[in-house]
Amino acid sequence: MKNIIAASILMFPKLCFCQQIKSESYVITTKVLDENQRGIFGAKVTASQDELVAQAAIPQSKPVRVNVMTDQDGVAVTNLSSVHPPTGILVEKDGFYPSTSKLDIERGDAGDNSHMARIEVVLKSVKNPIAMYAKDSRGDRAGYVRIPRLDTDFGYDLMLGRALPPLGDGRVADFYFRVEGEYNDRNSNSLKLIVRCSNASDGFIEFLPPRQHEMSGSQIGSLFISDYQAPDSGYVSVINRSCSVSGGGMERESDVDQRRNFYFRVRTSVDSSGRIVKANYGKIYGDFDFSSGNLKKGTYANIGIHTSYFNPESNDRNVEFDPKRNLLIDGNVDRP
């Protein structure tokens, strides 16, 4: 978890190479609350400022972290002197999931060189993290499913994070991929992805976490994106996505949106009255990544699931994952 905080969440300004650098003052007031809107004492609020450095007679700057602890009311006041405006803060506290927030800088009351920002951050508590089968394929094209034929169903195992034979060594088909449409070549095609669950009571529920957006390639908000439990109803059994390429490969369209996330219910058994007797629950971070392939390499389309989490305990809707207890040896998942 520490690596993802340092590498993906906390954003610092880039080095500045210029002949004249002028520092300005910034006052950031951060109020840190728990999920019951109570102030959190002793939370660490981290921002950064640029420290001027003389090198080869050319003024430069380097980012320096500034840490301030919250008081009894959950308030931290950070004073910075920087040549670049701070872009975001990181808030950490034992027993809670780290969270980052973007700063909206305003002109202060102490003159032209004074700036201020006020922000409220809600930390989600660590409650009951559990062992899960978790698989992360982000940045790993080898983890994508290559579709060799159109109009054909291919199974996918959410517990193992793998397609079923002939495309992989998965064992249970929790859902099926099917790609339909027209494919002339890699620069001229129009395709549709159909994701269909195996059982009538299986399904997906889409969710967007609060305040999720991107800045400098890093997610803003809590490291723990989902709710603590998957819903007990409201699942849909089919998801559709589309993509197309035209204009000699210059025009590309897709309805894939990586802000989407999903809860899922699979391997569902029901009694004679239709009541659920047994089911497995989990979540997926990110949309179903869908793009056309290269038929010269035997692929009509590529399909990827960025990060999946499978709770092996039957009828347990808990989806709070403990990254230290991944049941997949090759899962490579840092996020809860």
C-alpha angles and dihedrals in degrees: 000000000000091000095054091048093052098039105034111022113038112072123198129183120264124250115280121221110189140125097243123032122184122194120218130194125248129188115196118190112195125186113197118201137178123231090274091057093252120141115254116224120213099018114150115234114196126195131152139234133193115251114203115240127189112221126160088347090292115115112238137167139221129197116253123190118235118199125196127177123223120247129229090288093051094253126137124183115202120195116199136178109200144153089218125047112250110253104199148350135229120217121199135176133162110258093027136082115252117253135194129205136192117238124230104204120210132185111270132222098250101076140283094314094053123095135171143190132190120198140170121212126190115204120209113223125235103246118161113343112187141191112269141166100258126178128185119194098167110136091003109106088180087070092060123101113241112211110216097180137035123230092025130119117233120187126228129201111215093190094057095029092231140113119248122249134321088034099036146344100270117139110202123043104224089171140350131240117215125177121199134173141068125320121182097159139317090286097046120044144112116204139177126204119210117193109192126180121232099233131044093239095045119097155128135264117201119219137178114206116232115274094358112163138130131257122174089345094302129111119244120217136036120350085227101069104177136057117268094252134033114242119264095223144014099074123154120207101211133054124185130199131173139198136176140185124201142146093065091306095309097104119061129173130184138161093209110127117185091201086076120096131177144213114208140198117198143161088040122178123190135192127236090279093053095252116144112254099173136005142152123228136200145135142248124214111211133016126285100278107225129177138150118265138213113269090196084069093044098259129118094179144358123225126188137181108204102204127353131185122196122190107210093196108101115240092003109129094188110128099171100122125206106215089204091062107051111159090205113079092206096038097111096192122154100169122085 
